[in-house]
Amino acid sequence: MKSEILAIARGMWLLALSLPALAAPGLQPLIDATPPGGTLRPPPGVYAGPALINRPMVLDGGGKVTLDGGGRGTVLTLQTGGAVVRGMRIVRSGDSHDQIDAAILVQGDGNLIEHNTIEDVLFGVFLKQSNDNRLSKNRIRSRDAELAGRGDAVRLWYSRWNVIEGNDIAHVRDLTVANSAHNRIIANTIRDARYAVHFIFSPRNLVQGNRISHTATGVVVINSEGVTVRRNSIMHVQDGGGAAVVFKESSSGLVDGNDIAHCSTAIMADSPSDPINRITLYGNNIAHNIIGINFYGEKGGHTIHRNHFENNLIQAMLTPGGNPLANDWFGNYWDDYQGFDRDHDGVGDNPYELYVYADRLWMEFPMARFFLNSPALELLDFLERLAPFSLPELALRDPAPQAHGKVK
């Protein structure tokens, strides 16, 4: 009798091994059964996507529910306003960049997406013609791919007045804001990405209090007026062609109170299209970078007040032939200032002036940048300063440099 029971058990075990794993139940029937304004708290487990929410409701996974897209299309779509998606783990979207396969697609206003874990997807959250939504305290990762093959953590397209706040973003491509005005990107952590934040034709947006590190480029502003970049920490942005903050063909920008360190270039900007609408750099701490400021295509239009420049290999560079007096430099701290402060008012008695000697070689001939900081170029620069064989070129003049370490 005992041997017969063992044989039956062994047969059942072999049969179980031969059967395919049961498919995860779909989440859509539970969503459809939830009345408008109701709350759905699915039992813990894994559910199959895709899923669609088309009326106001709360989907609360409590941190114990996974929605699996199975590698096809977008996993969860919100075609409504006033919905809440909270505490979900959302995984395995499709892999189409053209279709923008994402963990969550939002096509509605006033939704809240918070405390979710998004991973192994192409795009994270896509806001498409959607306004007044809030993305808060989500953990967002793209799939394991080369940088260009990943998707954006968040993409906004023709979307206004949204808040992206307190999210943990890493191993993604970009955070892209396209044709979208009046959005706020606040207190996020962004690392291991290409562009931490990328604005294109998106005026009057705010980037504040974010921690950005180990990205190819930091905050990039292109054809976007009135963008404010304030009190961010931007570190280790070391791509050779990138910078911590970039303004291109944009006016009325403000870069205020940021800490920028260990970057290839701290701030890079061309001249505003209208010199009346200036780009203002105020109160930034710019330290330990290869290049502090790079103004290219130089026609002026920048206001640079009360910034702190310390231990940069090159404090500032301008396009050769530009007008160094077309920019307004005032009250900055320069660690290589060699003047005195005889009246002890904290302001140097003489202007701070930066001249270009042998540096003009690599500024005028980009291929020569390979030799930047090499012993040969350092020796040539020393000899130029000792006994110039041509007139040095004035790069900037600050008439009231701070004489002490802290900018007031």
C-alpha positions as CSV (number, residue, x, y, z in Angstrom):
1,M,0.0,0.0,0.0
2,K,2.8,2.4,0.9
3,S,4.6,1.7,-2.4
4,E,1.4,2.4,-4.3
5,I,1.0,5.8,-2.6
6,L,4.6,6.7,-3.4
7,A,4.0,5.8,-7.1
8,I,0.9,7.9,-7.3
9,A,2.7,10.9,-5.7
10,R,5.7,10.5,-8.1
11,G,3.3,10.4,-11.0
12,M,1.6,13.6,-9.9
13,W,4.9,15.3,-9.4
14,L,6.0,14.4,-13.0
15,L,2.7,15.5,-14.4
16,A,3.1,18.9,-12.6
17,L,6.5,19.3,-14.1
18,S,5.1,18.7,-17.6
19,L,2.4,21.3,-17.4
20,P,3.0,25.0,-18.3
21,A,2.8,27.5,-15.5
22,L,-0.6,29.0,-15.1
23,A,-1.0,32.4,-16.6
24,A,-1.3,35.4,-14.3
25,P,-4.9,36.6,-13.9
26,G,-5.8,39.8,-15.7
27,L,-6.2,43.0,-13.8
28,Q,-8.8,44.4,-16.2
29,P,-11.8,42.5,-14.8
30,L,-11.1,43.9,-11.3
31,I,-10.8,47.4,-12.8
32,D,-14.1,47.0,-14.7
33,A,-15.8,45.9,-11.5
34,T,-14.8,49.0,-9.6
35,P,-17.4,51.8,-9.6
36,P,-16.5,55.4,-10.5
37,G,-14.9,57.0,-7.5
38,G,-14.2,53.6,-5.9
39,T,-11.0,52.1,-4.6
40,L,-9.5,48.8,-6.0
41,R,-7.0,47.0,-3.7
42,P,-6.2,43.8,-5.5
43,P,-5.1,40.8,-3.5
44,P,-1.3,40.6,-3.4
45,G,0.3,38.9,-6.5
46,V,1.1,39.2,-10.1
47,Y,-1.5,40.3,-12.7
48,A,-1.4,40.4,-16.4
49,G,-1.6,43.6,-18.5
50,P,-2.3,45.6,-20.4
51,A,-4.9,47.4,-18.4
52,L,-7.1,50.5,-19.0
53,I,-8.6,52.9,-16.5
54,N,-11.2,55.1,-18.1
55,R,-13.0,56.6,-15.1
56,P,-12.0,58.3,-11.8
57,M,-10.9,55.6,-9.3
58,V,-8.1,54.6,-7.0
59,L,-5.8,51.6,-7.9
60,D,-3.8,50.9,-4.7
61,G,-1.4,47.9,-4.8
62,G,-0.1,48.5,-1.3
63,G,3.4,47.7,-2.5
64,K,2.4,44.0,-3.0
65,V,0.8,44.0,-6.5
66,T,2.7,43.6,-9.8
67,L,1.2,44.4,-13.2
68,D,3.1,42.6,-15.9
69,G,2.8,43.8,-19.5
70,G,4.2,40.6,-20.9
71,G,6.6,42.6,-23.2
72,R,3.8,44.0,-25.4
73,G,2.8,47.7,-25.7
74,T,2.0,50.0,-22.8
75,V,1.2,48.3,-19.5
76,L,-1.3,50.7,-17.9
77,T,-3.2,53.5,-19.7
78,L,-5.2,56.3,-17.9
79,Q,-7.8,57.7,-20.2
80,T,-9.5,59.7,-17.5
81,G,-9.0,62.5,-15.0
82,G,-9.0,62.3,-11.2
83,A,-7.5,58.8,-11.0
84,V,-4.9,57.6,-8.5
85,V,-2.3,54.9,-9.2
86,R,-0.4,54.1,-6.0
87,G,1.8,51.3,-4.6
88,M,2.0,49.3,-7.8
89,R,5.0,47.5,-9.4
90,I,4.7,47.8,-13.1
91,V,7.0,45.8,-15.4
92,R,7.7,44.5,-18.9
93,S,6.3,47.0,-21.5
94,G,6.9,46.5,-25.2
95,D,10.1,47.7,-26.9
96,S,8.8,50.1,-29.5
97,H,10.3,53.6,-29.5
98,D,8.0,54.7,-32.3
99,Q,4.9,53.7,-30.3
100,I,6.4,54.9,-27.0
101,D,5.7,51.7,-25.2
102,A,5.6,52.7,-21.5
103,A,4.8,51.5,-18.0
104,I,2.0,54.2,-17.8
105,L,0.4,56.3,-20.5
106,V,-1.6,59.3,-19.2
107,Q,-4.2,60.9,-21.4
108,G,-6.2,63.0,-18.9
109,D,-6.0,65.7,-16.4
110,G,-5.6,65.8,-12.6
111,N,-4.3,62.3,-12.0
112,L,-2.0,61.2,-9.2
113,I,0.8,58.6,-9.7
114,E,2.7,58.0,-6.5
115,H,4.9,55.5,-4.7
116,N,5.1,53.1,-7.6
117,T,8.0,50.9,-8.7
118,I,8.5,51.0,-12.5
119,E,11.2,48.8,-13.9
120,D,12.2,46.6,-16.9
121,V,10.1,48.9,-19.2
122,L,11.1,51.0,-22.2
123,F,9.6,54.4,-21.2
124,G,8.4,55.1,-17.7
125,V,5.5,57.6,-17.6
126,F,4.3,59.3,-20.8
127,L,2.0,62.4,-20.3
128,K,0.3,63.0,-23.6
129,Q,-1.7,66.2,-23.9
130,S,-2.4,65.9,-20.2
131,N,-2.4,68.8,-17.6
132,D,-2.3,69.2,-13.8
133,N,-1.1,65.7,-13.1
134,R,1.4,64.8,-10.3
135,L,4.1,62.2,-10.4
136,S,5.4,61.8,-6.9
137,K,7.9,59.5,-5.2
138,N,8.1,56.8,-7.8
139,R,11.1,54.6,-8.5
140,I,11.7,54.5,-12.3
141,R,14.2,52.3,-14.2
142,S,14.3,51.5,-17.9
143,R,15.4,48.2,-19.2
144,D,18.9,46.9,-19.3
145,A,20.2,48.3,-22.6
146,E,22.9,50.7,-23.9
147,L,22.1,54.4,-23.1
148,A,20.6,55.3,-26.5
149,G,18.5,52.1,-26.4
150,R,16.7,53.0,-23.2
151,G,13.5,55.0,-23.0
152,D,12.7,58.2,-21.1
153,A,11.9,58.1,-17.4
154,V,9.2,60.7,-18.0
155,R,8.1,62.2,-21.3
156,L,5.8,65.2,-21.5
157,W,4.2,66.1,-24.8
158,Y,1.9,69.1,-25.1
159,S,1.2,68.9,-21.4
160,R,1.0,71.8,-19.0
161,W,1.0,72.5,-15.2
162,N,2.3,69.1,-14.2
163,V,4.5,68.3,-11.2
164,I,7.2,65.7,-11.3
165,E,8.4,65.6,-7.7
166,G,10.6,63.4,-5.4
167,N,11.1,60.6,-7.9
168,D,14.1,58.2,-7.8
169,I,15.2,58.0,-11.5
170,A,18.1,55.9,-12.8
171,H,19.3,53.8,-15.7
172,V,17.1,55.6,-18.2
173,R,17.7,57.8,-21.3
174,D,16.2,61.2,-20.7
175,L,13.5,63.2,-18.9
176,T,12.0,65.0,-21.9
177,V,9.7,68.0,-21.9
178,A,8.5,68.8,-25.4
179,N,6.1,71.6,-26.4
180,S,5.0,71.7,-22.8
181,A,4.9,74.9,-20.6
182,H,4.5,75.7,-16.9
183,N,5.7,72.3,-15.5
184,R,7.7,71.9,-12.3
185,I,10.4,69.3,-11.9
186,I,11.3,69.3,-8.2
187,A,13.4,67.4,-5.8
188,N,14.1,64.3,-7.9
189,T,17.2,62.2,-7.9
190,I,18.4,61.6,-11.4
191,R,21.5,59.5,-12.3
192,D,22.9,57.2,-15.0
193,A,21.1,58.9,-17.9
194,R,21.9,60.8,-21.1
195,Y,20.0,64.1,-20.5
196,A,18.9,64.5,-16.9
197,V,16.2,67.0,-18.1
198,H,15.7,68.0,-21.7
199,F,13.4,71.0,-22.7
200,I,12.5,71.5,-26.3
201,F,10.1,74.3,-27.3
202,S,8.9,74.3,-23.7
203,P,8.8,77.8,-22.1
204,R,8.4,78.9,-18.5
205,N,9.3,75.6,-16.8
206,L,11.0,75.2,-13.4
207,V,13.8,72.7,-12.4
208,Q,14.4,73.0,-8.7
209,G,16.1,71.1,-5.9
210,N,17.0,68.1,-7.9
211,R,20.1,65.9,-7.3
212,I,21.7,65.1,-10.7
213,S,24.8,63.0,-11.1
214,H,26.7,60.7,-13.5
215,T,24.8,61.8,-16.6
216,A,26.2,62.6,-20.0
217,T,24.6,66.1,-19.8
218,G,22.6,67.8,-17.1
219,V,19.8,70.3,-17.8
220,V,19.4,71.1,-21.5
221,V,17.2,74.0,-22.6
222,I,16.6,74.4,-26.4
223,N,14.3,76.9,-28.0
224,S,12.6,77.5,-24.6
225,E,12.0,80.9,-23.1
226,G,11.9,81.7,-19.4
227,V,13.2,78.4,-18.0
228,T,14.4,78.6,-14.3
229,V,17.1,76.2,-13.0
230,R,17.3,76.8,-9.3
231,R,19.1,75.2,-6.3
232,N,20.0,71.9,-7.9
233,S,23.0,69.8,-7.2
234,I,24.7,68.7,-10.4
235,M,27.8,66.6,-10.1
236,H,30.0,64.3,-12.3
237,V,28.5,65.3,-15.7
238,Q,31.7,64.5,-17.6
239,D,30.7,63.8,-21.2
240,G,33.2,65.7,-23.4
241,G,30.6,67.5,-25.4
242,G,28.1,68.1,-22.6
243,A,27.6,70.4,-19.7
244,A,25.8,70.6,-16.4
245,V,23.5,73.3,-17.7
246,V,23.0,74.2,-21.4
247,F,21.0,77.0,-23.0
248,K,20.7,77.0,-26.7
249,E,18.6,79.5,-28.7
250,S,16.7,80.4,-25.6
251,S,16.2,83.7,-23.8
252,S,15.1,85.0,-20.3
253,G,16.6,82.0,-18.6
254,L,17.6,82.0,-14.9
255,V,20.3,79.8,-13.4
256,D,20.2,80.5,-9.7
257,G,21.8,79.0,-6.6
258,N,23.0,75.7,-8.0
259,D,26.0,73.6,-6.8
260,I,27.9,72.4,-9.9
261,A,31.0,70.4,-9.4
262,H,33.3,67.8,-11.1
263,C,31.8,68.4,-14.6
264,S,33.5,68.8,-18.0
265,T,31.7,72.2,-18.3
266,A,29.5,73.8,-15.6
267,I,27.4,76.2,-17.7
268,M,27.3,76.4,-21.5
269,A,25.2,79.0,-23.4
270,D,25.0,80.8,-26.7
271,S,23.8,84.4,-26.9
272,P,20.1,85.0,-26.5
273,S,18.2,85.8,-29.7
274,D,17.2,89.1,-28.2
275,P,19.9,90.7,-25.9
276,I,17.1,92.4,-23.9
277,N,15.9,89.0,-22.7
278,R,19.1,88.1,-21.0
279,I,20.3,84.8,-19.5
280,T,21.1,85.4,-15.8
281,L,23.5,83.3,-13.7
282,Y,23.2,84.3,-10.1
283,G,24.6,82.8,-6.8
284,N,25.9,79.5,-8.3
285,N,28.7,77.6,-6.7
286,I,30.9,76.5,-9.7
287,A,33.8,74.4,-8.5
288,H,36.2,71.7,-9.6
289,N,35.1,71.7,-13.2
290,I,37.3,71.6,-16.3
291,I,35.5,74.7,-17.7
292,G,33.4,76.9,-15.5
293,I,31.6,79.0,-18.1
294,N,31.5,78.5,-21.9
295,F,29.8,81.2,-23.9
296,Y,29.9,80.3,-27.6
297,G,28.7,82.2,-30.7
298,E,29.4,85.1,-28.4
299,K,27.4,88.3,-28.8
300,G,26.7,89.0,-25.2
301,G,23.4,89.0,-23.5
302,H,24.4,87.3,-20.2
303,T,24.3,88.6,-16.7
304,I,26.7,86.8,-14.3
305,H,26.4,88.1,-10.7
306,R,27.5,86.8,-7.3
307,N,28.7,83.4,-8.4
308,H,31.5,81.5,-6.7
309,F,34.3,80.2,-9.0
310,E,36.8,77.9,-7.3
311,N,39.3,75.3,-8.5
312,N,38.1,75.2,-12.1
313,L,40.8,74.3,-14.6
314,I,39.5,77.1,-16.8
315,Q,37.2,79.7,-15.2
316,A,35.6,80.9,-18.4
317,M,36.0,80.7,-22.2
318,L,34.4,82.7,-24.9
319,T,34.3,82.3,-28.6
320,P,37.4,84.1,-30.1
321,G,36.6,87.4,-31.6
322,G,33.5,87.9,-29.3
323,N,33.0,91.1,-27.3
324,P,34.0,90.4,-23.7
325,L,32.3,93.6,-22.5
326,A,28.9,92.6,-24.0
327,N,28.3,90.5,-20.8
328,D,27.6,91.9,-17.4
329,W,30.0,90.3,-14.8
330,F,29.7,91.7,-11.3
331,G,30.4,90.7,-7.7
332,N,31.7,87.1,-8.4
333,Y,34.2,85.3,-6.3
334,W,37.3,84.1,-8.2
335,D,39.8,82.0,-6.3
336,D,42.6,83.1,-8.6
337,Y,42.0,86.8,-8.0
338,Q,45.3,88.5,-7.2
339,G,44.1,91.9,-6.0
340,F,43.8,93.5,-2.6
341,D,41.0,94.7,-0.3
342,R,42.6,97.5,1.5
343,D,39.3,99.0,2.9
344,H,38.1,95.5,4.0
345,D,34.7,95.9,2.5
346,G,34.8,92.5,0.9
347,V,35.2,93.8,-2.6
348,G,38.5,93.8,-4.5
349,D,40.2,97.2,-5.1
350,N,40.9,96.3,-8.7
351,P,38.7,94.5,-11.4
352,Y,39.2,90.8,-12.0
353,E,40.3,90.4,-15.6
354,L,40.8,87.1,-17.3
355,Y,43.1,87.0,-20.3
356,V,43.6,84.2,-22.9
357,Y,47.2,83.4,-23.7
358,A,48.1,80.0,-25.1
359,D,44.6,78.8,-24.4
360,R,43.5,80.5,-27.6
361,L,45.1,77.5,-29.4
362,W,42.5,75.0,-28.2
363,M,39.7,77.5,-28.2
364,E,40.2,78.3,-31.9
365,F,41.2,74.8,-32.9
366,P,39.1,72.2,-31.1
367,M,41.4,69.3,-32.1
368,A,44.1,70.9,-29.9
369,R,41.8,70.4,-26.9
370,F,43.4,66.9,-26.7
371,F,46.5,68.6,-25.3
372,L,44.6,70.7,-22.7
373,N,46.5,70.6,-19.4
374,S,49.4,68.8,-21.0
375,P,53.0,69.7,-19.9
376,A,53.7,71.1,-23.4
377,L,50.7,73.5,-23.4
378,E,51.2,74.4,-19.8
379,L,54.8,75.4,-20.6
380,L,53.8,77.4,-23.7
381,D,51.1,79.2,-21.6
382,F,53.7,80.0,-18.9
383,L,56.1,81.4,-21.5
384,E,53.3,83.5,-23.1
385,R,52.5,85.0,-19.7
386,L,56.2,85.6,-19.0
387,A,57.0,87.3,-22.3
388,P,54.0,87.5,-24.6
389,F,54.9,87.4,-28.3
390,S,51.3,88.5,-29.1
391,L,48.7,90.6,-27.3
392,P,46.6,88.4,-24.9
393,E,42.9,88.5,-25.5
394,L,40.5,89.8,-22.8
395,A,37.9,87.2,-22.0
396,L,36.0,89.0,-19.2
397,R,36.2,91.8,-16.7
398,D,34.4,91.8,-13.3
399,P,34.6,95.3,-11.9
400,A,33.7,94.3,-8.3
401,P,35.1,90.9,-7.5
402,Q,34.5,89.4,-4.1
403,A,37.8,89.5,-2.2
404,H,36.9,86.7,0.3
405,G,35.8,83.1,0.0
406,K,32.1,83.4,0.5
407,V,29.9,85.4,-1.9
408,K,27.5,87.7,0.0
